[in-house]
Amino acid sequence: MKKRNLATAALVVVCGCLALPSLSPPRPVITKASVDRIKTGMSQDDVIAALGRCADVGAPCSQGSDCFWINNDKSRAVIRYDFDFHVISAEWQPAPGEASDEKRR
């Protein structure tokens, strides 16, 4: 009886662990068109409102740094901020193997 209860509990835990990622909200897909809407001088809050939170793991973007939004296919947006958290440049980088697009400023 104890083995059966233990097996049932283990099965519930495994199923819960497998289902957990599907319960998290989907990560927004970033497109070239969404990056094109980012303009020089926009605040970091405006960028987050347009693109969602960046992919930097563990810490938010720091002053004067590049922040990345990365899609599952490895295409990505790179937003560079100044020390006041305003956009200096926005760049779309296509997935490896796709045609390259020019940098926007």
C-alpha atoms as one frame of an Amber mdcrd trajectory, in Angstrom:
protein
   0.000   0.000   0.000   2.834   2.426   0.865   4.581   1.673  -2.430   1.368
   2.415  -4.321   0.908   5.746  -2.530   4.542   6.631  -3.125   4.245   5.780
  -6.835   1.059   7.851  -7.118   2.704  10.817  -5.394   5.754  10.536  -7.658
   3.518  10.448 -10.737   1.645  13.562  -9.585   4.945  15.423  -9.000   6.317
  14.442 -12.421   3.087  15.464 -14.188   3.082  18.762 -12.301   6.675  19.474
 -13.304   5.911  18.722 -16.930   2.811  20.921 -16.935   4.416  23.884 -15.163
   6.149  25.431 -18.226   2.882  25.397 -20.161   1.227  27.441 -17.403   3.671
  30.319 -17.691   2.636  33.136 -20.018   4.079  32.847 -23.509   7.115  34.974
 -24.229   6.212  37.663 -26.748   7.646  37.170 -30.219   9.733  40.155 -31.243
   9.615  41.122 -34.914  11.550  43.540 -37.079   8.391  45.653 -37.274   8.228
  45.923 -33.474  11.895  46.949 -33.335  11.290  49.532 -36.076   8.779  51.234
 -33.751  11.507  51.862 -31.170  12.842  55.386 -31.624  15.984  57.112 -30.384
  15.269  58.923 -27.127  12.466  56.609 -25.970  12.573  55.722 -22.287  13.232
  52.193 -21.083   9.648  52.078 -19.747   8.328  52.905 -23.245  10.457  50.116
 -24.732   9.229  47.610 -22.140   5.655  48.650 -22.896   6.275  47.992 -26.610
   8.405  44.832 -26.427   7.926  43.379 -22.943  10.773  42.683 -20.547  14.173
  41.914 -22.031  15.880  38.531 -21.915  18.644  39.525 -19.492  18.618  36.770
 -16.912  19.131  37.609 -13.266  19.318  41.382 -13.523  17.619  44.168 -15.441
  19.530  46.154 -18.025  22.079  48.473 -16.501  22.782  52.058 -17.441  24.673
  52.504 -20.689  24.254  48.889 -21.763  22.713  46.747 -24.495  19.545  44.802
 -23.718  18.410  41.769 -25.699  15.024  40.345 -26.630  15.634  36.858 -28.037
  13.110  34.710 -29.924  13.110  30.915 -29.918  14.624  30.899 -33.435  17.532
  33.033 -32.081  16.466  36.185 -33.938  16.717  39.116 -31.585  16.344  42.787
 -30.861  19.247  44.714 -29.370  18.377  48.006 -27.713  21.234  50.206 -26.524
  20.536  52.653 -23.705  22.415  55.720 -22.509  23.113  56.405 -18.831  19.637
  57.944 -18.388  17.939  54.790 -19.750  16.962  56.381 -23.061  17.377  54.561
 -26.369  20.546  55.287 -28.322  19.932  52.649 -30.987  17.633  49.749 -31.837
  18.822  46.865 -33.984  17.042  43.804 -35.384  19.256  40.747 -35.802  17.638
  37.954 -37.837  17.980  34.305 -36.904  21.188  32.607 -38.031  20.894  31.723
 -41.702  18.312  34.422 -42.490  19.059  37.435 -44.658  20.710  40.215 -42.705
  18.999  43.574 -42.144  20.758  46.886 -41.668  21.192  48.498 -38.281  18.717
  51.266 -37.440  19.614  54.369 -35.459
